[in-house]
């Protein structure tokens, strides 16, 4: 019997067309029970992927609606560019044509961007080796790449996408780029300015027409984001000088036909200059109007200053926060009198309701444990909101030195009227320093150097330092550890163990040796939020191994205390730290006093040191940093002050422009021996390095240094101090604090060793 065969064919070129399958009655078939399902056209896709997407199975009923659903589902996989369904009797045949697979993605002519970074970005959107090729995605990637070049001021850049078919239904995807030259800003004009000259206003901008640092800062490359930031800077400049109604009417950016130069024109209206006539307080000030009035920085009779208005409203909000009013609203409403160009301000306050902190969350700490951040918090969970404690908590977390940025955000708890959550967001910085080195010489043979310093070891907040050097001329093993929370109350513990042996190098001649071995332990007890008192003790043994060319000062020490001497010092100290940051302080003060008292062993002495640092913000960009240090030491029981407890001066960390530790007394062999008395004075003006972006640790500074060390029989003398001045750069690099300084000595004497350019990793002031 001849079996009648019903056959229908559906072709779909897109998912939308597939959805219209059942609209045409000519394509319809009568429902039937599927006896078998076959799949044809597969090359890489597994049959199971097809079967899993079909809305029917063998033995189930097939109809037109299920056929339409099947086609839509198969197109939705993104693996096929054509799908057909054919019915032969009660057998359903699924015929597909797979999309080509991307075999390789390459970039030709790329210089401005890293190829690996581009490939990673494409992989995230679905364009990568082994993925189905999608022309729409490739076109989108091409346009995005062009946009990135425009952001880099490469307006003439051309991007061409080439798709090359290869065997086994694969394609090679190539983005060919002709980058062209950078379009640079040719001119920037401001029109409508009367009160201030154009040069004064343009000096406020980050964008410019080029200068000696433009190769680094790229300030002559146009960016809409930079222009918007400069417009805001311009607006702030006018608003802080009385121009209450200043506005930027328009900004025009034109590019030359050859796409090599850009012109920027800003049209502004300055308006009249207004003077503050009065300031009034209205609303609920909790009965503390006089206390709030003391926070007002808006001064009647002075020109209107938007910065002072913002400063006042912020101070009011923070003061409300110290009483638990987390939702306080303070609005400064101006009452403008244009006939006399005067403005009166009404400070309207609504404290709203008190709130308590439900939860404190920590975010951004990929390495650092939550506990390290939480133990610095003084705002506790399930307690009343306290703005002062929150600001103190942020300052304490920032002073840890583990993070380049610390921020605290407040979120209202949904469905509650008096609860908030706090989220502490930190940006971690590299806190480890690994140094490896090796050397070979006829004198030392093979020598190895290893240094490991980790300020936040295993994310615990503890410090661990190990130094190893096998050189014959400078052999040492040092182990240091600090546990800032040795007890739950915040008592810290410092342990140091060291073994050092130094010998003269082959060039210096001599076969003597100096061996120093010792250990110490110190505990720090916090008495207040900013005050810590330290107690400790230690043991140190100094051994001088006699030999040829022994320095005179070493021989003198051996005659006084013997070739082998022991000392047991007791240590006491105090520090107070109110700086806003340990990494890049801009305000606050740091003070430290410590003393050593040699109570046991062969060497009896007393030594004291005082240091003070003050940071004064001049504005948002410039900070003045002052540092002073005074050291004093004296031998006890009729003994001279021991040589190896001397202070040293010269170089980075003291008086720049002179060789490291070269100032002060020298023995007859011209060896700098240091002295028991020390004075160091430093002054710096610090500003962010141009083009540093978000890295606030990269800064440049100008400085003046003065200081020296003095012998036991000398008096402190300003006339004997060395003075220098210069410029430098500091950066908290991944391998530690880095400072470079170029100094010119202003006061020096014959015999001083000058070193104008100095570089060091790991020093502070």
C-alpha positions in Angstrom: 0.0 0.0 0.0 1.3 3.3 -1.0 1.9 5.4 2.1 1.0 9.0 1.6 3.8 11.2 2.8 3.1 14.6 4.3 6.2 16.8 4.2 6.6 20.3 5.1 9.7 22.5 5.2 10.2 25.6 7.3 13.2 27.9 6.8 13.9 30.6 9.3 16.6 33.2 8.9 16.0 34.8 12.2 14.2 34.1 15.5 11.4 36.6 14.7 10.6 34.9 11.4 10.5 31.6 13.2 7.9 33.0 15.5 5.6 33.5 12.5 5.7 29.9 11.4 2.2 29.0 12.4 0.7 32.1 10.8 0.7 30.5 7.3 -1.9 27.7 7.0 -0.1 26.3 3.9 2.7 25.1 6.2 0.5 23.4 8.7 0.4 19.6 9.2 -2.1 17.5 11.1 -1.0 16.5 14.7 0.6 13.1 14.9 2.5 10.9 17.3 6.3 11.1 16.9 7.8 7.7 16.3 11.4 8.9 15.9 13.5 12.1 15.8 16.5 12.5 13.7 19.0 15.4 13.7 21.1 16.3 10.6 23.8 18.9 10.0 25.6 18.8 13.3 29.4 19.3 13.3 30.4 20.3 16.8 27.2 20.7 18.7 26.1 17.6 20.7 22.8 15.9 19.7 21.8 16.1 23.3 21.8 19.9 23.1 19.1 19.7 20.3 17.0 17.1 22.1 17.1 19.1 25.4 15.6 22.1 23.6 12.7 20.3 21.8 9.3 20.7 23.5 8.4 17.1 22.6 9.8 13.6 22.8 9.3 10.3 21.0 5.9 8.9 21.6 4.4 12.4 22.2 2.1 14.3 20.0 3.5 16.9 17.6 1.6 19.9 16.4 2.3 23.3 14.7 2.5 25.1 18.0 5.2 22.8 19.3 7.1 23.1 16.0 7.2 26.9 16.3 8.3 26.6 19.9 11.1 24.2 18.9 12.5 26.6 16.2 12.5 29.5 18.6 14.3 27.5 21.2 16.9 26.3 18.8 17.6 29.8 17.5 17.7 31.0 21.1 20.8 28.8 21.7 22.8 31.1 19.4 24.5 28.1 17.8 22.7 28.0 14.5 22.2 30.3 11.6 19.5 28.2 10.0 17.0 25.6 11.3 14.5 23.4 9.4 11.9 20.9 10.5 10.9 18.1 8.1 8.1 15.5 8.7 8.3 12.2 6.9 5.3 10.1 8.0 5.7 9.9 11.7 9.4 10.7 11.8 10.5 14.3 12.6 13.8 15.4 11.0 15.6 18.4 12.6 18.0 19.9 10.1 20.4 22.6 11.3 23.2 24.7 9.9 25.7 25.6 12.6 27.2 29.0 13.0 31.0 29.1 12.3 33.2 28.7 15.4 35.8 31.4 16.2 39.2 29.8 15.7 41.3 32.8 16.6 41.0 36.4 17.6 43.8 38.7 16.6 44.6 42.5 16.7 46.9 44.1 14.1 48.3 47.6 14.5 47.3 47.9 18.2 49.7 50.1 20.2 47.6 52.1 22.5 46.0 49.1 24.3 47.2 45.8 25.6 46.1 42.9 23.3 45.6 40.5 26.2 43.3 42.9 27.9 41.3 43.4 24.8 40.9 39.7 24.3 39.8 39.3 27.9 37.1 42.0 27.3 35.9 40.3 24.1 35.7 36.9 25.9 33.4 38.5 28.5 30.9 39.4 25.8 31.1 36.1 23.9 33.8 36.6 21.3 36.6 34.1 22.0 38.3 31.0 20.7 35.8 28.2 20.5 32.7 30.4 20.7 30.1 30.6 17.9 30.7 33.5 15.7 28.1 36.3 15.9 28.5 39.1 13.4 26.4 41.4 15.5 28.7 41.0 18.4 31.7 41.5 16.2 30.2 44.8 14.8 29.5 45.9 18.4 33.1 45.2 19.4 34.4 47.2 16.5 32.3 50.2 17.4 33.4 49.9 21.1 37.0 49.8 20.1 36.5 52.9 18.0 34.9 54.6 21.0 37.9 53.7 23.2 40.2 55.3 20.6 38.1 58.5 20.7 38.5 58.5 24.5 42.2 58.4 23.9 42.0 61.4 21.5 42.8 59.2 18.5 40.0 60.5 16.4 41.6 59.4 13.1 41.8 55.8 14.2 40.3 53.3 11.8 39.1 49.8 12.7 38.4 47.2 10.1 37.0 43.7 11.1 38.0 40.8 8.8 36.3 37.4 9.0 38.3 34.7 7.3 36.6 31.3 6.8 38.9 28.3 7.4 38.4 24.5 7.4 35.8 22.7 9.6 33.4 25.6 9.6 35.7 27.9 11.5 36.6 31.5 11.1 39.6 33.7 12.1 38.5 37.1 13.4 41.0 40.0 12.9 40.6 43.6 14.0 43.0 45.7 11.9 43.7 49.1 13.3 45.3 52.2 11.9 45.7 54.3 15.0 46.9 57.6 13.4 48.2 60.5 15.4 46.8 61.9 18.6 44.5 64.8 18.3 45.7 67.6 20.6 44.0 70.6 22.0 45.0 73.6 19.9 43.2 76.3 21.9 40.9 76.8 24.9 38.9 80.0 25.1 36.5 81.3 27.7 34.1 84.1 26.6 32.0 86.3 28.9 34.6 86.6 31.7 35.0 90.1 33.1 36.1 89.7 36.7 39.0 87.4 36.1 41.5 87.2 33.2 41.4 84.2 30.8 44.9 83.1 31.9 43.8 83.0 35.5 40.8 80.8 34.7 42.7 78.5 32.3 45.3 77.9 35.0 42.5 76.1 37.0 42.0 73.5 34.3 43.6 70.1 34.0 43.2 70.4 30.2 45.6 72.7 28.4 47.3 73.2 25.1 50.5 71.4 26.1 53.5 71.8 28.4 56.7 70.2 29.4 54.9 67.4 31.3 52.2 66.8 28.7 53.9 63.7 27.5 53.2 62.2 30.9 50.0 63.9 32.1 48.4 63.9 28.6 46.7 67.2 29.5 46.6 68.3 25.9 44.4 65.3 25.0 40.7 66.1 25.0 38.3 64.1 27.1 34.7 64.9 27.8 35.0 63.7 31.4 38.0 66.0 31.9 36.2 68.9 30.4 33.2 68.4 32.6 35.5 68.3 35.7 37.2 71.5 34.5 33.8 73.2 34.1 32.9 72.2 37.7 36.3 73.6 38.9 35.5 76.8 37.1 32.0 77.0 38.6 33.4 76.3 42.0 35.9 79.1 41.6 33.2 81.7 40.8 30.8 80.5 43.4 33.4 80.7 46.1 34.1 84.4 45.2 30.6 85.8 45.4 29.2 85.1 42.0 26.0 83.4 43.2 24.3 83.3 39.7 27.3 82.2 37.7 26.5 79.7 34.9 28.1 78.1 31.9 25.9 78.8 29.0 27.4 76.3 26.5 30.6 74.4 25.6 31.7 74.0 22.1 34.2 71.4 20.9 35.4 71.5 17.3 37.8 69.1 15.6 39.9 70.1 12.5 39.2 68.4 9.2 42.4 66.3 9.5 41.3 65.2 13.0 44.6 66.3 14.5 43.6 69.4 16.5 40.8 70.4 18.8 39.4 73.7 19.8 37.3 74.2 23.0 35.2 77.3 23.7 33.3 77.9 26.9 30.6 80.6 27.0 29.9 81.8 30.5 27.8 84.4 32.3 29.4 85.7 35.5 26.4 87.5 37.0 26.7 90.0 39.8 28.9 89.6 42.9 26.8 89.1 46.0 27.7 89.9 49.6 26.2 88.0 52.6 23.9 90.2 54.6 22.8 87.9 57.4 22.6 84.2 58.5 19.5 82.9 60.4 18.8 79.5 62.0 15.3 78.1 61.7 13.9 74.7 62.6 14.6 72.2 65.4 18.2 72.5 66.7 17.5 70.3 69.8 17.8 73.4 72.1 21.4 73.8 71.2 21.2 76.9 68.9 24.3 78.5 70.4 26.4 75.4 69.8 25.2 75.2 66.2 25.9 78.9 65.7 29.5 78.3 66.6 29.8 76.0 63.6 28.7 78.6 61.1 31.5 79.7 58.8 29.3 82.0 56.6 30.3 85.5 57.6 27.9 88.5 57.0 29.7 91.3 55.2 31.9 88.9 53.2 31.3 87.8 49.6 29.1 84.8 49.1 31.2 81.6 49.3 29.6 78.3 48.2 32.4 76.4 49.9 31.6 77.9 53.3 27.9 77.2 52.8 28.7 73.6 52.1 31.1 73.5 55.0 28.5 74.8 57.4 25.7 72.5 56.3 28.1 69.5 56.6 29.2 70.6 60.1 25.5 70.9 61.1 24.7 67.4 59.7 27.7 65.9 61.4 26.8 67.5 64.7 23.3 66.2 64.5 24.9 62.8 63.8 26.9 62.9 67.0 23.5 62.8 68.8 22.3 59.9 66.8 20.2 61.7 64.2 21.5 59.9 61.1 18.7 61.3 58.9 19.1 65.0 59.7 18.5 67.4 56.9 20.0 70.9 56.7 19.2 73.2 53.9 20.8 76.6 53.3 18.1 78.7 51.5 19.3 82.0 50.0 17.1 85.1 50.0 18.5 87.2 47.1 18.2 91.0 47.0 19.3 91.9 43.4 18.8 95.6 43.9 21.6 95.7 46.5 23.4 92.6 45.4 23.1 91.1 48.9 22.0 87.6 50.0 20.6 86.4 53.3 20.8 82.8 54.3 18.3 80.8 56.3 19.7 77.5 57.6 16.6 75.3 58.0 17.2 72.1 60.0 15.2 69.0 60.5 16.9 66.4 62.7 14.2 63.8 61.8 14.5 60.8 64.0 17.3 59.0 66.0 18.6 55.8 64.6 20.7 52.9 65.7 23.1 50.8 63.6 21.8 47.4 62.9 24.8 45.9 61.1 28.4 46.9 60.0 29.5 45.3 56.8 33.0 45.2 55.3 33.6 45.2 51.6 36.7 45.2 49.3 38.9 43.2 51.7 40.0 40.4 49.5 43.0 39.5 51.7 42.4 41.3 54.9 40.2 39.5 57.4 37.0 41.2 58.5 38.2 41.1 62.1 41.2 43.4 61.3 38.8 46.1 60.2 36.1 45.5 62.8 38.4 45.7 65.8 39.2 49.3 64.8 35.5 50.2 64.8 34.2 52.3 67.7 30.7 52.4 66.3 29.2 49.1 67.5 26.3 47.1 66.0 22.9 47.3 67.7 23.8 50.6 69.3 22.8 54.2 68.7 24.2 55.9 65.6 27.1 58.2 66.6 28.7 60.3 63.9 31.8 61.1 65.9 32.5 57.4 66.6 32.0 56.6 62.9 34.5 59.2 61.8 36.9 58.0 64.4 36.4 54.4 63.2 37.2 55.4 59.6 40.3 57.3 60.7 41.5 54.2 62.7 41.0 51.9 59.8 42.8 54.3 57.5 45.8 54.6 59.9 46.3 50.8 59.7 48.2 51.5 56.4 46.8 48.5 54.7 44.4 50.4 52.4 44.8 53.2 49.8 41.2 54.3 50.4 38.6 53.8 53.1 35.0 54.9 52.8 31.9 54.4 55.0 28.4 54.4 53.4 25.1 54.4 55.3 22.0 52.6 54.0 18.5 52.7 55.6 17.2 49.3 56.5 14.0 48.6 54.5 10.7 48.5 56.3 12.2 50.2 59.4 12.1 53.8 60.6 15.1 53.9 62.9 17.7 51.5 61.6 20.7 51.9 59.3 23.4 49.6 58.0 27.0 50.8 57.6 29.3 49.5 54.9 33.0 50.0 55.2 34.5 49.8 51.7 38.3 49.5 51.5 40.8 49.4 48.6 43.7 47.2 49.6 47.3 48.0 48.7 50.2 45.6 48.4 51.6 45.3 51.9 54.4 42.8 51.2 57.9 43.3 50.1 60.1 40.5 48.7 63.7 41.1 47.9 65.9 38.4 46.4 69.5 38.9 45.4 72.7 37.0 44.7 76.3 38.0 44.1 79.7 36.5 43.4 83.1 37.8 44.1 86.6 36.4 44.7 86.4 37.6 48.3 82.8 36.5 49.2 82.4 33.7 46.6 78.6 33.2 46.3 76.5 35.5 48.5 72.7 35.5 48.9 70.3 38.2 50.1 66.7 37.5 51.1 64.3 40.0 52.5 60.6 39.5 53.3 58.5 42.1 54.9 54.8 41.8 55.2 52.8 44.4 57.1 49.6 42.4 56.9 50.7 38.8 56.9 48.0 36.3 55.8 45.5 39.2 56.2 45.8 39.0 60.0 47.0 42.6 60.5 50.3 41.3 62.0 53.7 42.3 60.8 56.5 39.9 59.9 59.9 40.7 58.7 62.8 38.4 57.8 66.2 39.6 56.5 69.0 37.3 55.5 72.4 38.2 54.0 75.2 35.7 53.5 77.8 38.2 52.3 81.1 37.9 54.2 81.3 41.7 54.5 77.8 42.2 55.8 76.3 39.0 57.2 73.0 39.3 59.0 69.9 37.5 60.1 67.0 39.6 61.4 63.5 38.5 62.5 60.9 41.0 63.5 57.2 40.5 64.3 54.4 42.8 65.6 51.1 41.6 66.8 49.0 44.8 67.2 46.3 42.9 69.1 48.3 40.6 71.3 45.4 40.9 73.7 41.7 41.5 72.9 42.0 45.0 74.5 44.5 46.1 71.9 47.9 45.6 73.7 50.5 45.2 71.0 53.7 43.0 71.2 56.9 43.6 69.2 59.7 41.0 69.1 63.0 41.5 67.4 65.9 39.0 67.1 69.1 39.8 65.2 72.5 38.6 64.5 74.8 40.9 62.4 78.4 40.6 61.4 80.2 43.3 59.4 83.7 43.2 58.0 85.7 45.6 55.8 85.4 45.0 52.1 88.4 44.0 50.0 88.7 47.6 48.8 88.8 48.9 52.3 91.4 46.5 53.5 91.6 45.0 57.0 90.5 41.8 58.7 88.7 43.0 61.8 85.0 42.2 62.4 82.1 43.7 64.3 79.4 41.3 65.7 76.1 42.4 67.1 73.6 39.9 68.6 70.5 40.6 70.5 66.8 40.3 71.1 64.1 42.6 72.5 60.5 42.6 73.4 58.1 45.5 73.7 54.5 45.9 74.6 52.3 48.9 73.7 49.3 49.7 75.9 46.6 52.0 74.5 45.5 54.5 77.2 43.2 56.6 74.9 42.1 56.4 71.3 45.3 58.3 70.2 47.8 57.6 73.1 49.9 54.5 73.5 52.5 53.8 76.1 55.3 51.3 75.5 57.3 49.2 77.9 60.0 46.7 77.0 63.4 45.2 77.6 66.1 43.5 75.6 69.6 42.1 75.5 72.5 43.0 73.2 76.0 41.7 72.9 78.7 43.6 70.9 81.9 41.8 69.9 84.8 43.5 68.3 87.2 41.0 66.7 90.6 42.8 66.5 92.5 42.9 63.2 94.4 45.1 60.8 93.0 48.6 60.0 90.6 48.6 63.0 88.9 52.0 63.1 90.2 54.2 65.9 86.7 54.6 67.3 86.3 50.8 67.5 89.6 50.5 69.4 88.6 53.2 71.8 85.3 51.4 72.5 87.2 48.1 73.1 89.5 49.9 75.5 86.5 51.3 77.4 84.2 48.3 77.5 86.3 45.4 76.3 86.2 43.5 73.0 83.0 41.8 74.1 80.3 43.9 75.9 76.8 43.2 77.0 73.9 45.5 77.7 70.4 45.1 79.1 68.3 48.2 78.3 64.8 48.9 79.6 62.6 50.8 77.1 59.7 53.2 77.8 57.9 55.3 75.3 54.7 57.2 74.4 53.1 58.1 71.1 50.1 60.1 70.1 48.7 59.9 66.6 45.8 62.1 65.4 46.7 62.1 61.7 43.9 61.4 59.2 46.0 58.8 57.4 49.1 56.7 57.9 49.9 56.6 54.2 49.2 60.1 53.0 48.4 62.3 55.9 47.0 65.8 55.1 46.0 67.0 58.6 46.8 66.1 62.2 49.8 65.5 64.4 52.0 62.7 65.4 54.2 62.7 68.5 56.6 60.1 69.9 58.9 59.9 72.9 61.0 56.9 73.7 63.9 56.2 76.0 66.5 53.5 76.7 68.1 52.9 80.0 71.0 50.5 80.2 70.5 48.9 83.6 72.4 45.7 83.3 75.6 44.3 81.7 78.8 46.1 80.9 77.4 49.2 79.3 75.4 51.8 81.4 73.7 54.6 79.5 70.5 56.5 79.1 69.1 57.7 75.8 66.0 59.7 74.9 64.4 60.8 71.6 61.4 63.1 70.8 59.8 63.4 67.4 56.8 65.6 66.3 55.1 65.8 62.9 52.5 68.3 62.0 50.4 68.3 58.8 48.6 71.5 57.8 46.3 71.5 54.7 46.5 74.7 52.8 43.8 73.7 50.4 42.6 70.5 48.7 45.8 70.3 46.6 48.6 71.5 48.9 49.7 70.3 52.4 52.5 71.6 54.6 54.3 68.9 56.5 56.7 69.8 59.4 58.9 67.4 61.2 61.2 67.9 64.2 63.4 65.3 66.0 65.6 65.8 69.1 67.9 63.0 70.4 70.1 62.9 73.5 72.2 60.3 75.2 74.6 60.1 78.1 76.8 57.5 79.8 76.1 56.5 83.4 78.3 55.5 86.3 81.2 57.5 85.0 81.2 55.6 81.7 81.4 57.4 78.3 78.4 57.1 76.0 78.7 53.9 74.0 79.7 54.3 70.4 77.1 51.9 69.0 74.2 53.7 70.5 75.0 56.9 68.6 72.6 58.9 66.4 73.4 59.5 62.8 72.4 62.2 60.3 72.6 62.9 56.6 70.6 61.6 53.7 67.0 60.7 53.2 65.1 60.7 56.5 67.2 63.5 58.0 69.2 66.1 56.0 69.0 65.4 52.3 71.8 66.4 50.0 74.5 64.9 52.2 75.6 61.3 52.1 73.7 58.8 54.2 74.8 58.9 57.9 77.9 61.0 57.0 77.3 64.1 59.2 78.7 64.7 62.6 82.0 63.7 64.4 84.6 61.6 62.6 87.5 59.6 64.1 91.1 59.9 63.0 90.5 57.3 60.3 87.8 59.5 58.8 85.0 57.2 59.8 81.6 58.9 60.6 80.9 57.8 64.2 77.7 59.7 64.8 77.0 61.3 68.2 74.9 61.2 71.3 73.0 64.4 70.4 70.9 64.9 67.3 68.7 67.7 65.8 66.6 67.3 62.7 64.2 69.8 61.2 62.2 69.3 58.0 59.6 71.3 56.2 57.8 70.1 53.0 55.1 71.4 50.8 53.4 68.4 49.3 51.0 68.2 46.3 49.7 65.3 44.1 51.9 64.4 41.2 50.4 65.7 37.9 48.6 62.9 36.2 48.6 60.6 39.2 44.9 60.0 38.8 43.4 58.0 41.7 46.8 57.1 43.2 46.9 59.5 46.0 50.2 58.1 47.3 52.1 59.4 44.3 53.1 63.0 45.3 55.8 65.6 44.7 57.2 68.0 47.2 59.6 70.8 47.8 61.6 70.8 51.1 64.0 72.5 53.4 66.1 70.4 55.8 68.3 71.3 58.7 70.1 69.2 61.2 73.3 67.5 62.5 74.6 65.2 65.2 77.0 66.4 67.9 79.7 64.8 70.0 79.4 64.1 73.7 81.4 67.2 74.7 79.7 69.4 72.1 76.6 71.5 72.7 73.5 71.7 70.5 74.3 74.5 68.0 72.2 76.0 65.2 75.4 77.4 63.7 76.7 73.8 63.4 73.6 72.5 61.6 73.7 71.7 57.9 70.9 73.1 55.7 69.7 71.9 52.3 66.7 72.5 50.0 65.4 70.7 47.0 62.5 68.8 45.4 61.4 65.2 45.3 58.8 62.5 44.6 57.3 60.0 47.0 55.2 57.0 46.2 53.8 54.0 48.1 54.9 51.5 45.5 54.2 47.8 45.5 57.7 47.2 46.9 57.4 49.7 49.7 57.6 53.5 50.3 59.7 55.1 47.6 61.3 58.5 47.8 63.6 60.3 45.3 65.1 63.7 46.2 67.3 66.2 44.5 68.9 68.5 47.1 71.2 71.5 47.0 73.2 72.1 50.3 72.7 75.7 51.5 75.0 75.4 54.5 78.0 73.1 54.4 81.6 73.0 55.6 84.8 71.6 54.1 84.9 67.8 54.3 81.2 67.3 54.1 80.2 64.5 51.7 77.7 65.8 49.2 75.1 63.6 47.4 72.6 65.7 45.5 70.4 62.9 44.0 69.2 60.3 46.5 66.9 57.3 46.2 65.6 55.0 48.9 62.8 52.5 49.4 61.4 52.1 52.9 62.1 55.5 54.5 59.6 58.0 55.8 60.4 61.7 56.4 
